[in-house]
């Protein structure tokens, strides 16, 4: 299995139905992961207006892009161009 290699969380406490999947613990010691598991960032930065906005200010497609390519729904609707980084 892949458990214990420091890359994947332990499945301890999880059931086959998926209960227990909410992240409440820190990544395993030595893990390269810096954020809790299964949680998207609470805020994201728009690459056009450069504001830090709530996650739901971006479409699903835009949320999947990196910051330099991502625009909030307001900037998409207004046709605001991305800021060169």
Short mmCIF file of the C-alpha atoms (twelve columns), coordinates in Angstrom:
data_MODEL
# 
_entry.id   MODEL 
# 
loop_
_atom_site.group_PDB 
_atom_site.id 
_atom_site.type_symbol 
_atom_site.label_atom_id 
_atom_site.label_alt_id 
_atom_site.label_comp_id 
_atom_site.label_asym_id 
_atom_site.label_seq_id 
_atom_site.Cartn_x 
_atom_site.Cartn_y 
_atom_site.Cartn_z 
_atom_site.pdbx_PDB_model_num 
ATOM 1  C CA . UNK A 1  0.000   0.000  0.000   1 
ATOM 2  C CA . UNK A 2  0.948   3.639  -0.150  1 
ATOM 3  C CA . UNK A 3  0.228   4.352  3.519   1 
ATOM 4  C CA . UNK A 4  3.172   5.340  5.627   1 
ATOM 5  C CA . UNK A 5  5.196   6.827  2.775   1 
ATOM 6  C CA . UNK A 6  4.449   10.395 3.908   1 
ATOM 7  C CA . UNK A 7  2.604   11.293 0.720   1 
ATOM 8  C CA . UNK A 8  -0.906  10.104 1.532   1 
ATOM 9  C CA . UNK A 9  -2.985  10.518 4.663   1 
ATOM 10 C CA . UNK A 10 -3.744  7.508  6.755   1 
ATOM 11 C CA . UNK A 11 -7.182  6.062  6.170   1 
ATOM 12 C CA . UNK A 12 -7.610  5.508  9.913   1 
ATOM 13 C CA . UNK A 13 -11.003 6.728  11.048  1 
ATOM 14 C CA . UNK A 14 -12.556 6.528  7.582   1 
ATOM 15 C CA . UNK A 15 -15.316 4.113  6.760   1 
ATOM 16 C CA . UNK A 16 -16.187 2.555  3.423   1 
ATOM 17 C CA . UNK A 17 -19.137 4.955  3.157   1 
ATOM 18 C CA . UNK A 18 -16.731 7.891  3.146   1 
ATOM 19 C CA . UNK A 19 -17.468 9.059  6.663   1 
ATOM 20 C CA . UNK A 20 -14.505 10.665 8.318   1 
ATOM 21 C CA . UNK A 21 -13.141 12.252 5.146   1 
ATOM 22 C CA . UNK A 22 -13.401 15.799 6.432   1 
ATOM 23 C CA . UNK A 23 -9.942  17.138 7.086   1 
ATOM 24 C CA . UNK A 24 -9.341  18.064 10.670  1 
ATOM 25 C CA . UNK A 25 -5.734  17.031 11.013  1 
ATOM 26 C CA . UNK A 26 -2.466  18.366 9.729   1 
ATOM 27 C CA . UNK A 27 -0.571  16.565 6.933   1 
ATOM 28 C CA . UNK A 28 1.750   13.795 8.090   1 
ATOM 29 C CA . UNK A 29 5.121   14.971 9.368   1 
ATOM 30 C CA . UNK A 30 7.549   15.323 6.463   1 
ATOM 31 C CA . UNK A 31 4.721   15.630 3.941   1 
ATOM 32 C CA . UNK A 32 5.050   18.145 1.133   1 
ATOM 33 C CA . UNK A 33 1.384   19.048 1.494   1 
ATOM 34 C CA . UNK A 34 0.910   22.444 3.118   1 
ATOM 35 C CA . UNK A 35 -2.895  22.583 3.203   1 
ATOM 36 C CA . UNK A 36 -5.495  20.330 4.804   1 
ATOM 37 C CA . UNK A 37 -6.888  17.532 2.677   1 
ATOM 38 C CA . UNK A 38 -10.078 17.829 0.601   1 
ATOM 39 C CA . UNK A 39 -10.600 21.562 1.229   1 
ATOM 40 C CA . UNK A 40 -10.347 24.125 -1.589  1 
ATOM 41 C CA . UNK A 41 -8.778  27.447 -0.688  1 
ATOM 42 C CA . UNK A 42 -11.233 29.805 1.056   1 
ATOM 43 C CA . UNK A 43 -10.098 32.710 -1.129  1 
ATOM 44 C CA . UNK A 44 -8.413  33.103 -4.492  1 
ATOM 45 C CA . UNK A 45 -6.735  36.037 -6.241  1 
ATOM 46 C CA . UNK A 46 -8.095  37.305 -9.547  1 
ATOM 47 C CA . UNK A 47 -5.441  37.716 -12.236 1 
ATOM 48 C CA . UNK A 48 -7.250  40.749 -13.694 1 
ATOM 49 C CA . UNK A 49 -8.378  42.926 -10.755 1 
ATOM 50 C CA . UNK A 50 -5.819  41.354 -8.381  1 
ATOM 51 C CA . UNK A 51 -8.372  41.235 -5.538  1 
ATOM 52 C CA . UNK A 52 -8.517  38.383 -3.059  1 
ATOM 53 C CA . UNK A 53 -12.050 37.063 -3.372  1 
ATOM 54 C CA . UNK A 54 -14.111 34.199 -1.945  1 
ATOM 55 C CA . UNK A 55 -13.856 30.887 -3.758  1 
ATOM 56 C CA . UNK A 56 -17.415 31.217 -5.087  1 
ATOM 57 C CA . UNK A 57 -16.573 34.475 -6.926  1 
ATOM 58 C CA . UNK A 58 -14.997 32.306 -9.637  1 
ATOM 59 C CA . UNK A 59 -16.634 29.875 -12.038 1 
ATOM 60 C CA . UNK A 60 -15.662 26.233 -11.768 1 
ATOM 61 C CA . UNK A 61 -13.578 26.573 -14.936 1 
ATOM 62 C CA . UNK A 62 -11.765 29.666 -13.661 1 
ATOM 63 C CA . UNK A 63 -11.092 28.051 -10.269 1 
ATOM 64 C CA . UNK A 64 -9.167  25.329 -12.103 1 
ATOM 65 C CA . UNK A 65 -6.736  27.838 -13.633 1 
ATOM 66 C CA . UNK A 66 -3.593  29.203 -12.025 1 
ATOM 67 C CA . UNK A 67 -3.672  32.771 -10.675 1 
ATOM 68 C CA . UNK A 68 -1.978  34.307 -13.718 1 
ATOM 69 C CA . UNK A 69 -4.811  32.963 -15.923 1 
ATOM 70 C CA . UNK A 70 -7.778  33.122 -13.519 1 
ATOM 71 C CA . UNK A 71 -10.436 35.888 -13.584 1 
ATOM 72 C CA . UNK A 72 -13.347 36.419 -11.218 1 
ATOM 73 C CA . UNK A 73 -16.886 36.318 -12.630 1 
ATOM 74 C CA . UNK A 74 -17.095 40.128 -12.436 1 
ATOM 75 C CA . UNK A 75 -13.929 40.583 -14.525 1 
ATOM 76 C CA . UNK A 76 -15.046 37.942 -17.052 1 
ATOM 77 C CA . UNK A 77 -18.402 39.734 -17.468 1 
ATOM 78 C CA . UNK A 78 -16.700 43.145 -17.813 1 
ATOM 79 C CA . UNK A 79 -14.086 41.803 -20.226 1 
ATOM 80 C CA . UNK A 80 -11.210 42.884 -17.961 1 
ATOM 81 C CA . UNK A 81 -7.871  41.661 -19.244 1 
ATOM 82 C CA . UNK A 82 -5.319  39.762 -17.186 1 
ATOM 83 C CA . UNK A 83 -2.513  41.765 -15.556 1 
ATOM 84 C CA . UNK A 84 0.935   40.746 -16.775 1 
ATOM 85 C CA . UNK A 85 2.993   39.269 -13.972 1 
# 
